[in-house]
């Protein structure tokens, strides 16, 4: 695990039904791009 920006999360939707004292779980996420290089998503912002 490294503190690097290898993908860009740009959307998050939470599931319904959290109980008191708990946070809702993520249900859907969207990402702008995913690579195996630090900052690699930046080169293809327009195409993903």
N, C-alpha and C positions, 0 to 999 in steps of 0.2 A: 504494500500500500504506500503510495507516494502522494504528496500534495502537489499534483500536477493537473492541468486542465486538458484532459484527453477527450472529453465530450462536453456538449453545451446543453444543459437541461433548460428548456424554455417554457414548459407548461406542466402543471400538476393539478390533478383533480383528486379530492379526498373521498373516501367511501363514507356512506352514512352509517350511523349506528354506534358511535363511540359511547362507551359507558362513562359514568361520572369518574373523573380522575384519570381518564385515559385519552390519548390523542387518536383521532381517526387515522386509519391506515391509508396510504396512497392507493388509489384504484387505477388511475391512468397517468402516464407521464409521456411527454414528447421531448425529443432531443433534436437539436439542429444538425448534429453530425457526430460520428464516432470514429476514432482512429486509435492506433497504438503508438502515436507519437505525441509528445508534449506540444500542445497548441495546434495539432494537426487539423482540427476541424475548421480553423480559420481560413485555410486556403480554398475551401469549397463551400463557403457560406450560401451562395446562391443555389447550389445544386444538392446540398446535403451530404 
